[in-house]
Amino acid sequence: AVLAIIFALAGMLIYIGWRFDFKFAGGAIF
């Protein structure tokens, strides 16, 4: 249960970070 929560939080942070990186990278490139 604890590992599932940790993986969920880590996945959420990685997803948010990836979205922001993609957004800023796309704005800089295009």
C-alpha positions, 0 to 999 in steps of 0.5 A: 500500500505504501509503495503504491502511494509512493509510486503514484506520487512520483508518477504524478510529479514526473508527469507534471514535470514532463508536461511543463518541460514539453510546454516550455520546450515546444514554446522555445522551439516553435 
